[in-house]
């Protein structure tokens, strides 16, 4: 629990206890991830972090929105690499690209996984009206596409996919499919539906 509003008395002097900014951001990130930006109130953040509103605003300029932007940055640095896994490695190929999509299906087949991706959720909720959020999520999509394109170029060079395949165009298509998959997955359509979407996306690579 964060107790920045309570005090430790030393002699006749009082000082606020310290809090861990990274842990505050982590807990806030999970609130935004589960509820969305609009449906996460300052009271929700206070309860999640143990901080008082005044302390949150003092520690994180911009208040709720400022904390949300830090949460997106935290998500990009900690959660996205975990989701991408081996796909971010320089030698990734078709197996790693398909593994990324199979991982999405696995996640979306669980209640926790159906929270989706904070970046995708933020795209749907805010990107059209908040230019800073739009810039962040576009950067995220470019990152996904770069990794997918590199994997497809490696796969084409190794003969894992057809020689006429266009890695750049196919990467953009696959990652758009991935975003759609995460949106559809929120409705819990069943694993078979999700697997069919993925199979169709990869069908023309043979």
Biotite code that builds the C-alpha atoms (Angstrom):
import biotite.structure as struc

atoms = struc.array([
    struc.Atom([0.000, 0.000, 0.000], chain_id="A", res_id=1, res_name="UNK", atom_name="CA", element="C"),
    struc.Atom([1.201, 3.501, -0.773], chain_id="A", res_id=2, res_name="UNK", atom_name="CA", element="C"),
    struc.Atom([1.074, 5.812, 2.238], chain_id="A", res_id=3, res_name="UNK", atom_name="CA", element="C"),
    struc.Atom([2.359, 9.092, 0.882], chain_id="A", res_id=4, res_name="UNK", atom_name="CA", element="C"),
    struc.Atom([-0.286, 11.018, 2.823], chain_id="A", res_id=5, res_name="UNK", atom_name="CA", element="C"),
    struc.Atom([0.612, 9.455, 6.175], chain_id="A", res_id=6, res_name="UNK", atom_name="CA", element="C"),
    struc.Atom([3.605, 10.563, 8.095], chain_id="A", res_id=7, res_name="UNK", atom_name="CA", element="C"),
    struc.Atom([6.465, 9.099, 10.023], chain_id="A", res_id=8, res_name="UNK", atom_name="CA", element="C"),
    struc.Atom([7.241, 11.229, 13.049], chain_id="A", res_id=9, res_name="UNK", atom_name="CA", element="C"),
    struc.Atom([10.948, 11.702, 13.749], chain_id="A", res_id=10, res_name="UNK", atom_name="CA", element="C"),
    struc.Atom([11.457, 13.900, 16.755], chain_id="A", res_id=11, res_name="UNK", atom_name="CA", element="C"),
    struc.Atom([9.401, 17.007, 16.134], chain_id="A", res_id=12, res_name="UNK", atom_name="CA", element="C"),
    struc.Atom([9.492, 16.718, 12.337], chain_id="A", res_id=13, res_name="UNK", atom_name="CA", element="C"),
    struc.Atom([7.142, 14.864, 9.980], chain_id="A", res_id=14, res_name="UNK", atom_name="CA", element="C"),
    struc.Atom([7.864, 13.695, 6.483], chain_id="A", res_id=15, res_name="UNK", atom_name="CA", element="C"),
    struc.Atom([5.766, 11.852, 3.846], chain_id="A", res_id=16, res_name="UNK", atom_name="CA", element="C"),
    struc.Atom([6.626, 8.234, 3.276], chain_id="A", res_id=17, res_name="UNK", atom_name="CA", element="C"),
    struc.Atom([8.082, 7.372, -0.068], chain_id="A", res_id=18, res_name="UNK", atom_name="CA", element="C"),
    struc.Atom([6.229, 5.478, -2.796], chain_id="A", res_id=19, res_name="UNK", atom_name="CA", element="C"),
    struc.Atom([7.481, 3.553, -5.807], chain_id="A", res_id=20, res_name="UNK", atom_name="CA", element="C"),
    struc.Atom([6.448, 5.424, -9.005], chain_id="A", res_id=21, res_name="UNK", atom_name="CA", element="C"),
    struc.Atom([6.899, 2.309, -11.137], chain_id="A", res_id=22, res_name="UNK", atom_name="CA", element="C"),
    struc.Atom([4.536, 0.325, -8.934], chain_id="A", res_id=23, res_name="UNK", atom_name="CA", element="C"),
    struc.Atom([1.971, 3.124, -9.041], chain_id="A", res_id=24, res_name="UNK", atom_name="CA", element="C"),
    struc.Atom([2.164, 3.133, -12.837], chain_id="A", res_id=25, res_name="UNK", atom_name="CA", element="C"),
    struc.Atom([1.912, -0.677, -12.954], chain_id="A", res_id=26, res_name="UNK", atom_name="CA", element="C"),
    struc.Atom([-1.216, -0.701, -10.819], chain_id="A", res_id=27, res_name="UNK", atom_name="CA", element="C"),
    struc.Atom([-2.742, 2.160, -12.772], chain_id="A", res_id=28, res_name="UNK", atom_name="CA", element="C"),
    struc.Atom([-1.923, 0.405, -16.038], chain_id="A", res_id=29, res_name="UNK", atom_name="CA", element="C"),
    struc.Atom([-3.905, -2.622, -14.904], chain_id="A", res_id=30, res_name="UNK", atom_name="CA", element="C"),
    struc.Atom([-6.883, -0.443, -14.023], chain_id="A", res_id=31, res_name="UNK", atom_name="CA", element="C"),
    struc.Atom([-6.866, 1.258, -17.429], chain_id="A", res_id=32, res_name="UNK", atom_name="CA", element="C"),
    struc.Atom([-6.342, -2.109, -19.119], chain_id="A", res_id=33, res_name="UNK", atom_name="CA", element="C"),
    struc.Atom([-9.303, -3.700, -17.363], chain_id="A", res_id=34, res_name="UNK", atom_name="CA", element="C"),
    struc.Atom([-11.722, -0.756, -17.431], chain_id="A", res_id=35, res_name="UNK", atom_name="CA", element="C"),
    struc.Atom([-10.661, 1.540, -20.267], chain_id="A", res_id=36, res_name="UNK", atom_name="CA", element="C"),
    struc.Atom([-9.622, 5.158, -19.912], chain_id="A", res_id=37, res_name="UNK", atom_name="CA", element="C"),
    struc.Atom([-13.063, 6.742, -19.572], chain_id="A", res_id=38, res_name="UNK", atom_name="CA", element="C"),
    struc.Atom([-14.419, 4.163, -17.151], chain_id="A", res_id=39, res_name="UNK", atom_name="CA", element="C"),
    struc.Atom([-11.402, 4.405, -14.854], chain_id="A", res_id=40, res_name="UNK", atom_name="CA", element="C"),
    struc.Atom([-12.090, 7.128, -12.303], chain_id="A", res_id=41, res_name="UNK", atom_name="CA", element="C"),
    struc.Atom([-9.635, 8.931, -10.080], chain_id="A", res_id=42, res_name="UNK", atom_name="CA", element="C"),
    struc.Atom([-11.261, 7.050, -7.190], chain_id="A", res_id=43, res_name="UNK", atom_name="CA", element="C"),
    struc.Atom([-10.414, 3.777, -8.937], chain_id="A", res_id=44, res_name="UNK", atom_name="CA", element="C"),
    struc.Atom([-6.795, 4.876, -9.249], chain_id="A", res_id=45, res_name="UNK", atom_name="CA", element="C"),
    struc.Atom([-6.703, 5.973, -5.620], chain_id="A", res_id=46, res_name="UNK", atom_name="CA", element="C"),
    struc.Atom([-8.011, 2.594, -4.502], chain_id="A", res_id=47, res_name="UNK", atom_name="CA", element="C"),
    struc.Atom([-5.635, 0.686, -6.774], chain_id="A", res_id=48, res_name="UNK", atom_name="CA", element="C"),
    struc.Atom([-2.518, 2.601, -5.798], chain_id="A", res_id=49, res_name="UNK", atom_name="CA", element="C"),
    struc.Atom([-3.218, 3.540, -2.188], chain_id="A", res_id=50, res_name="UNK", atom_name="CA", element="C"),
    struc.Atom([-2.333, 7.161, -2.949], chain_id="A", res_id=51, res_name="UNK", atom_name="CA", element="C"),
    struc.Atom([-4.516, 10.172, -2.303], chain_id="A", res_id=52, res_name="UNK", atom_name="CA", element="C"),
    struc.Atom([-5.724, 12.308, -5.242], chain_id="A", res_id=53, res_name="UNK", atom_name="CA", element="C"),
    struc.Atom([-3.471, 15.218, -4.328], chain_id="A", res_id=54, res_name="UNK", atom_name="CA", element="C"),
    struc.Atom([-0.421, 12.969, -4.216], chain_id="A", res_id=55, res_name="UNK", atom_name="CA", element="C"),
    struc.Atom([-1.279, 11.454, -7.596], chain_id="A", res_id=56, res_name="UNK", atom_name="CA", element="C"),
    struc.Atom([-1.608, 14.868, -9.195], chain_id="A", res_id=57, res_name="UNK", atom_name="CA", element="C"),
    struc.Atom([1.607, 16.099, -7.603], chain_id="A", res_id=58, res_name="UNK", atom_name="CA", element="C"),
    struc.Atom([3.590, 13.010, -8.590], chain_id="A", res_id=59, res_name="UNK", atom_name="CA", element="C"),
    struc.Atom([2.154, 12.680, -12.100], chain_id="A", res_id=60, res_name="UNK", atom_name="CA", element="C"),
    struc.Atom([1.587, 16.017, -13.887], chain_id="A", res_id=61, res_name="UNK", atom_name="CA", element="C"),
    struc.Atom([-1.504, 15.945, -16.056], chain_id="A", res_id=62, res_name="UNK", atom_name="CA", element="C"),
    struc.Atom([-3.505, 13.950, -13.540], chain_id="A", res_id=63, res_name="UNK", atom_name="CA", element="C"),
    struc.Atom([-5.422, 10.968, -14.838], chain_id="A", res_id=64, res_name="UNK", atom_name="CA", element="C"),
    struc.Atom([-4.430, 11.560, -18.473], chain_id="A", res_id=65, res_name="UNK", atom_name="CA", element="C"),
    struc.Atom([-0.775, 12.021, -17.592], chain_id="A", res_id=66, res_name="UNK", atom_name="CA", element="C"),
    struc.Atom([-0.819, 8.778, -15.637], chain_id="A", res_id=67, res_name="UNK", atom_name="CA", element="C"),
    struc.Atom([-2.570, 7.057, -18.544], chain_id="A", res_id=68, res_name="UNK", atom_name="CA", element="C"),
    struc.Atom([0.159, 8.123, -20.970], chain_id="A", res_id=69, res_name="UNK", atom_name="CA", element="C"),
    struc.Atom([2.784, 6.748, -18.598], chain_id="A", res_id=70, res_name="UNK", atom_name="CA", element="C"),
    struc.Atom([0.767, 3.536, -18.362], chain_id="A", res_id=71, res_name="UNK", atom_name="CA", element="C"),
    struc.Atom([0.818, 3.195, -22.156], chain_id="A", res_id=72, res_name="UNK", atom_name="CA", element="C"),
    struc.Atom([4.578, 3.682, -22.143], chain_id="A", res_id=73, res_name="UNK", atom_name="CA", element="C"),
    struc.Atom([4.918, 1.083, -19.392], chain_id="A", res_id=74, res_name="UNK", atom_name="CA", element="C"),
    struc.Atom([2.765, -1.355, -21.328], chain_id="A", res_id=75, res_name="UNK", atom_name="CA", element="C"),
    struc.Atom([4.896, -0.864, -24.439], chain_id="A", res_id=76, res_name="UNK", atom_name="CA", element="C"),
    struc.Atom([8.111, -1.561, -22.528], chain_id="A", res_id=77, res_name="UNK", atom_name="CA", element="C"),
    struc.Atom([6.993, -4.461, -20.338], chain_id="A", res_id=78, res_name="UNK", atom_name="CA", element="C"),
    struc.Atom([3.937, -6.213, -21.736], chain_id="A", res_id=79, res_name="UNK", atom_name="CA", element="C"),
    struc.Atom([4.390, -5.900, -25.490], chain_id="A", res_id=80, res_name="UNK", atom_name="CA", element="C"),
    struc.Atom([7.817, -7.619, -25.546], chain_id="A", res_id=81, res_name="UNK", atom_name="CA", element="C"),
    struc.Atom([6.323, -10.497, -23.582], chain_id="A", res_id=82, res_name="UNK", atom_name="CA", element="C"),
    struc.Atom([3.475, -10.833, -26.092], chain_id="A", res_id=83, res_name="UNK", atom_name="CA", element="C"),
    struc.Atom([5.771, -10.602, -29.116], chain_id="A", res_id=84, res_name="UNK", atom_name="CA", element="C"),
    struc.Atom([8.214, -13.081, -27.665], chain_id="A", res_id=85, res_name="UNK", atom_name="CA", element="C"),
    struc.Atom([10.592, -14.588, -30.210], chain_id="A", res_id=86, res_name="UNK", atom_name="CA", element="C"),
    struc.Atom([9.032, -12.525, -33.010], chain_id="A", res_id=87, res_name="UNK", atom_name="CA", element="C"),
    struc.Atom([11.239, -9.598, -31.946], chain_id="A", res_id=88, res_name="UNK", atom_name="CA", element="C"),
    struc.Atom([14.404, -11.602, -32.506], chain_id="A", res_id=89, res_name="UNK", atom_name="CA", element="C"),
    struc.Atom([16.402, -10.800, -35.619], chain_id="A", res_id=90, res_name="UNK", atom_name="CA", element="C"),
    struc.Atom([16.260, -14.369, -36.886], chain_id="A", res_id=91, res_name="UNK", atom_name="CA", element="C"),
    struc.Atom([12.507, -14.821, -36.465], chain_id="A", res_id=92, res_name="UNK", atom_name="CA", element="C"),
    struc.Atom([10.696, -16.493, -39.343], chain_id="A", res_id=93, res_name="UNK", atom_name="CA", element="C"),
    struc.Atom([7.344, -18.024, -40.176], chain_id="A", res_id=94, res_name="UNK", atom_name="CA", element="C"),
    struc.Atom([7.203, -20.195, -37.048], chain_id="A", res_id=95, res_name="UNK", atom_name="CA", element="C"),
    struc.Atom([7.703, -17.220, -34.748], chain_id="A", res_id=96, res_name="UNK", atom_name="CA", element="C"),
    struc.Atom([5.154, -15.136, -36.642], chain_id="A", res_id=97, res_name="UNK", atom_name="CA", element="C"),
    struc.Atom([2.591, -17.909, -36.437], chain_id="A", res_id=98, res_name="UNK", atom_name="CA", element="C"),
    struc.Atom([3.517, -18.432, -32.792], chain_id="A", res_id=99, res_name="UNK", atom_name="CA", element="C"),
    struc.Atom([2.599, -14.826, -32.070], chain_id="A", res_id=100, res_name="UNK", atom_name="CA", element="C"),
    struc.Atom([-0.880, -15.362, -33.515], chain_id="A", res_id=101, res_name="UNK", atom_name="CA", element="C"),
    struc.Atom([-1.323, -18.692, -31.759], chain_id="A", res_id=102, res_name="UNK", atom_name="CA", element="C"),
    struc.Atom([-0.441, -16.866, -28.538], chain_id="A", res_id=103, res_name="UNK", atom_name="CA", element="C"),
    struc.Atom([-3.192, -14.339, -29.236], chain_id="A", res_id=104, res_name="UNK", atom_name="CA", element="C"),
    struc.Atom([-5.701, -17.153, -29.648], chain_id="A", res_id=105, res_name="UNK", atom_name="CA", element="C"),
    struc.Atom([-4.532, -18.739, -26.395], chain_id="A", res_id=106, res_name="UNK", atom_name="CA", element="C"),
    struc.Atom([-4.897, -15.417, -24.561], chain_id="A", res_id=107, res_name="UNK", atom_name="CA", element="C"),
    struc.Atom([-8.308, -14.650, -26.025], chain_id="A", res_id=108, res_name="UNK", atom_name="CA", element="C"),
    struc.Atom([-9.558, -18.060, -24.954], chain_id="A", res_id=109, res_name="UNK", atom_name="CA", element="C"),
    struc.Atom([-9.260, -17.035, -21.284], chain_id="A", res_id=110, res_name="UNK", atom_name="CA", element="C"),
    struc.Atom([-11.287, -14.460, -19.302], chain_id="A", res_id=111, res_name="UNK", atom_name="CA", element="C"),
    struc.Atom([-8.160, -12.483, -18.386], chain_id="A", res_id=112, res_name="UNK", atom_name="CA", element="C"),
    struc.Atom([-6.907, -12.558, -21.972], chain_id="A", res_id=113, res_name="UNK", atom_name="CA", element="C"),
    struc.Atom([-10.192, -11.136, -23.207], chain_id="A", res_id=114, res_name="UNK", atom_name="CA", element="C"),
    struc.Atom([-9.220, -7.825, -21.614], chain_id="A", res_id=115, res_name="UNK", atom_name="CA", element="C"),
    struc.Atom([-7.344, -7.617, -24.912], chain_id="A", res_id=116, res_name="UNK", atom_name="CA", element="C"),
    struc.Atom([-4.401, -5.347, -25.626], chain_id="A", res_id=117, res_name="UNK", atom_name="CA", element="C"),
    struc.Atom([-4.200, -1.967, -23.919], chain_id="A", res_id=118, res_name="UNK", atom_name="CA", element="C"),
    struc.Atom([-2.869, -0.458, -27.163], chain_id="A", res_id=119, res_name="UNK", atom_name="CA", element="C"),
    struc.Atom([-5.736, -1.861, -29.236], chain_id="A", res_id=120, res_name="UNK", atom_name="CA", element="C"),
    struc.Atom([-8.291, -0.878, -26.604], chain_id="A", res_id=121, res_name="UNK", atom_name="CA", element="C"),
    struc.Atom([-6.880, 2.652, -26.577], chain_id="A", res_id=122, res_name="UNK", atom_name="CA", element="C"),
    struc.Atom([-6.964, 2.782, -30.374], chain_id="A", res_id=123, res_name="UNK", atom_name="CA", element="C"),
    struc.Atom([-10.680, 2.035, -30.379], chain_id="A", res_id=124, res_name="UNK", atom_name="CA", element="C"),
    struc.Atom([-11.475, 4.338, -27.471], chain_id="A", res_id=125, res_name="UNK", atom_name="CA", element="C"),
    struc.Atom([-9.247, 7.367, -27.929], chain_id="A", res_id=126, res_name="UNK", atom_name="CA", element="C"),
    struc.Atom([-6.957, 7.419, -30.963], chain_id="A", res_id=127, res_name="UNK", atom_name="CA", element="C"),
    struc.Atom([-9.358, 9.377, -33.170], chain_id="A", res_id=128, res_name="UNK", atom_name="CA", element="C"),
    struc.Atom([-9.776, 12.202, -30.647], chain_id="A", res_id=129, res_name="UNK", atom_name="CA", element="C"),
    struc.Atom([-6.464, 12.323, -28.772], chain_id="A", res_id=130, res_name="UNK", atom_name="CA", element="C"),
    struc.Atom([-3.521, 13.017, -31.050], chain_id="A", res_id=131, res_name="UNK", atom_name="CA", element="C"),
    struc.Atom([-0.933, 11.985, -28.451], chain_id="A", res_id=132, res_name="UNK", atom_name="CA", element="C"),
    struc.Atom([-2.589, 8.626, -27.901], chain_id="A", res_id=133, res_name="UNK", atom_name="CA", element="C"),
    struc.Atom([-2.908, 8.284, -31.677], chain_id="A", res_id=134, res_name="UNK", atom_name="CA", element="C"),
    struc.Atom([0.830, 8.810, -32.074], chain_id="A", res_id=135, res_name="UNK", atom_name="CA", element="C"),
    struc.Atom([1.591, 6.184, -29.428], chain_id="A", res_id=136, res_name="UNK", atom_name="CA", element="C"),
    struc.Atom([-0.649, 3.520, -30.919], chain_id="A", res_id=137, res_name="UNK", atom_name="CA", element="C"),
    struc.Atom([0.614, 4.209, -34.465], chain_id="A", res_id=138, res_name="UNK", atom_name="CA", element="C"),
    struc.Atom([4.131, 3.674, -33.190], chain_id="A", res_id=139, res_name="UNK", atom_name="CA", element="C"),
    struc.Atom([2.959, 0.408, -31.658], chain_id="A", res_id=140, res_name="UNK", atom_name="CA", element="C"),
    struc.Atom([1.463, -0.755, -34.945], chain_id="A", res_id=141, res_name="UNK", atom_name="CA", element="C"),
    struc.Atom([4.633, 0.181, -36.816], chain_id="A", res_id=142, res_name="UNK", atom_name="CA", element="C"),
    struc.Atom([6.621, -1.890, -34.347], chain_id="A", res_id=143, res_name="UNK", atom_name="CA", element="C"),
    struc.Atom([4.391, -4.916, -34.955], chain_id="A", res_id=144, res_name="UNK", atom_name="CA", element="C"),
    struc.Atom([4.578, -4.490, -38.705], chain_id="A", res_id=145, res_name="UNK", atom_name="CA", element="C"),
    struc.Atom([8.382, -4.140, -38.685], chain_id="A", res_id=146, res_name="UNK", atom_name="CA", element="C"),
    struc.Atom([8.737, -7.377, -36.774], chain_id="A", res_id=147, res_name="UNK", atom_name="CA", element="C"),
    struc.Atom([6.257, -9.182, -39.005], chain_id="A", res_id=148, res_name="UNK", atom_name="CA", element="C"),
    struc.Atom([7.894, -7.875, -42.173], chain_id="A", res_id=149, res_name="UNK", atom_name="CA", element="C"),
    struc.Atom([11.339, -8.964, -41.022], chain_id="A", res_id=150, res_name="UNK", atom_name="CA", element="C"),
    struc.Atom([10.037, -12.422, -40.149], chain_id="A", res_id=151, res_name="UNK", atom_name="CA", element="C"),
    struc.Atom([8.404, -12.718, -43.566], chain_id="A", res_id=152, res_name="UNK", atom_name="CA", element="C"),
    struc.Atom([11.575, -11.606, -45.352], chain_id="A", res_id=153, res_name="UNK", atom_name="CA", element="C"),
    struc.Atom([13.526, -14.226, -43.428], chain_id="A", res_id=154, res_name="UNK", atom_name="CA", element="C"),
    struc.Atom([10.870, -16.812, -44.239], chain_id="A", res_id=155, res_name="UNK", atom_name="CA", element="C"),
    struc.Atom([10.940, -15.962, -47.942], chain_id="A", res_id=156, res_name="UNK", atom_name="CA", element="C"),
    struc.Atom([14.725, -16.183, -48.038], chain_id="A", res_id=157, res_name="UNK", atom_name="CA", element="C"),
    struc.Atom([14.589, -19.602, -46.368], chain_id="A", res_id=158, res_name="UNK", atom_name="CA", element="C"),
    struc.Atom([11.888, -20.878, -48.696], chain_id="A", res_id=159, res_name="UNK", atom_name="CA", element="C"),
    struc.Atom([9.276, -21.079, -45.930], chain_id="A", res_id=160, res_name="UNK", atom_name="CA", element="C"),
    struc.Atom([6.794, -19.010, -47.925], chain_id="A", res_id=161, res_name="UNK", atom_name="CA", element="C"),
    struc.Atom([6.148, -18.386, -51.603], chain_id="A", res_id=162, res_name="UNK", atom_name="CA", element="C"),
    struc.Atom([8.840, -16.406, -53.455], chain_id="A", res_id=163, res_name="UNK", atom_name="CA", element="C"),
    struc.Atom([6.245, -13.965, -54.798], chain_id="A", res_id=164, res_name="UNK", atom_name="CA", element="C"),
    struc.Atom([4.986, -13.007, -51.327], chain_id="A", res_id=165, res_name="UNK", atom_name="CA", element="C"),
    struc.Atom([5.211, -9.284, -50.518], chain_id="A", res_id=166, res_name="UNK", atom_name="CA", element="C"),
    struc.Atom([6.531, -9.095, -46.922], chain_id="A", res_id=167, res_name="UNK", atom_name="CA", element="C"),
    struc.Atom([5.606, -5.456, -46.376], chain_id="A", res_id=168, res_name="UNK", atom_name="CA", element="C"),
    struc.Atom([2.035, -5.722, -47.608], chain_id="A", res_id=169, res_name="UNK", atom_name="CA", element="C"),
    struc.Atom([1.465, -9.057, -45.913], chain_id="A", res_id=170, res_name="UNK", atom_name="CA", element="C"),
    struc.Atom([2.864, -7.771, -42.616], chain_id="A", res_id=171, res_name="UNK", atom_name="CA", element="C"),
    struc.Atom([0.415, -4.858, -42.661], chain_id="A", res_id=172, res_name="UNK", atom_name="CA", element="C"),
    struc.Atom([-2.455, -7.229, -43.446], chain_id="A", res_id=173, res_name="UNK", atom_name="CA", element="C"),
    struc.Atom([-1.507, -9.702, -40.735], chain_id="A", res_id=174, res_name="UNK", atom_name="CA", element="C"),
    struc.Atom([-1.163, -7.088, -38.029], chain_id="A", res_id=175, res_name="UNK", atom_name="CA", element="C"),
    struc.Atom([-4.461, -5.495, -38.976], chain_id="A", res_id=176, res_name="UNK", atom_name="CA", element="C"),
    struc.Atom([-5.948, -8.977, -38.696], chain_id="A", res_id=177, res_name="UNK", atom_name="CA", element="C"),
    struc.Atom([-4.339, -9.306, -35.274], chain_id="A", res_id=178, res_name="UNK", atom_name="CA", element="C"),
    struc.Atom([-5.957, -6.093, -34.075], chain_id="A", res_id=179, res_name="UNK", atom_name="CA", element="C"),
    struc.Atom([-9.319, -7.257, -35.387], chain_id="A", res_id=180, res_name="UNK", atom_name="CA", element="C"),
    struc.Atom([-8.809, -10.613, -33.719], chain_id="A", res_id=181, res_name="UNK", atom_name="CA", element="C"),
    struc.Atom([-8.357, -8.921, -30.346], chain_id="A", res_id=182, res_name="UNK", atom_name="CA", element="C"),
    struc.Atom([-11.539, -6.915, -30.818], chain_id="A", res_id=183, res_name="UNK", atom_name="CA", element="C"),
    struc.Atom([-13.574, -9.956, -31.928], chain_id="A", res_id=184, res_name="UNK", atom_name="CA", element="C"),
    struc.Atom([-12.050, -12.004, -29.122], chain_id="A", res_id=185, res_name="UNK", atom_name="CA", element="C"),
    struc.Atom([-13.627, -9.734, -26.510], chain_id="A", res_id=186, res_name="UNK", atom_name="CA", element="C"),
    struc.Atom([-17.023, -11.178, -27.446], chain_id="A", res_id=187, res_name="UNK", atom_name="CA", element="C"),
    struc.Atom([-15.842, -14.716, -26.585], chain_id="A", res_id=188, res_name="UNK", atom_name="CA", element="C"),
    struc.Atom([-16.800, -16.241, -29.967], chain_id="A", res_id=189, res_name="UNK", atom_name="CA", element="C"),
    struc.Atom([-15.064, -19.518, -29.171], chain_id="A", res_id=190, res_name="UNK", atom_name="CA", element="C"),
    struc.Atom([-11.579, -20.767, -29.931], chain_id="A", res_id=191, res_name="UNK", atom_name="CA", element="C"),
    struc.Atom([-12.582, -22.310, -33.259], chain_id="A", res_id=192, res_name="UNK", atom_name="CA", element="C"),
    struc.Atom([-13.699, -18.956, -34.659], chain_id="A", res_id=193, res_name="UNK", atom_name="CA", element="C"),
    struc.Atom([-10.412, -17.329, -33.657], chain_id="A", res_id=194, res_name="UNK", atom_name="CA", element="C"),
    struc.Atom([-8.381, -20.195, -35.138], chain_id="A", res_id=195, res_name="UNK", atom_name="CA", element="C"),
    struc.Atom([-10.330, -19.933, -38.402], chain_id="A", res_id=196, res_name="UNK", atom_name="CA", element="C"),
    struc.Atom([-9.497, -16.218, -38.665], chain_id="A", res_id=197, res_name="UNK", atom_name="CA", element="C"),
    struc.Atom([-5.801, -16.952, -38.174], chain_id="A", res_id=198, res_name="UNK", atom_name="CA", element="C"),
    struc.Atom([-5.802, -19.838, -40.661], chain_id="A", res_id=199, res_name="UNK", atom_name="CA", element="C"),
    struc.Atom([-7.406, -17.625, -43.294], chain_id="A", res_id=200, res_name="UNK", atom_name="CA", element="C"),
    struc.Atom([-4.824, -14.883, -42.702], chain_id="A", res_id=201, res_name="UNK", atom_name="CA", element="C"),
    struc.Atom([-1.927, -17.289, -43.301], chain_id="A", res_id=202, res_name="UNK", atom_name="CA", element="C"),
    struc.Atom([-3.557, -19.323, -46.082], chain_id="A", res_id=203, res_name="UNK", atom_name="CA", element="C"),
    struc.Atom([-1.897, -17.517, -49.006], chain_id="A", res_id=204, res_name="UNK", atom_name="CA", element="C"),
    struc.Atom([1.663, -17.836, -47.714], chain_id="A", res_id=205, res_name="UNK", atom_name="CA", element="C"),
    struc.Atom([2.240, -21.394, -48.854], chain_id="A", res_id=206, res_name="UNK", atom_name="CA", element="C"),
])
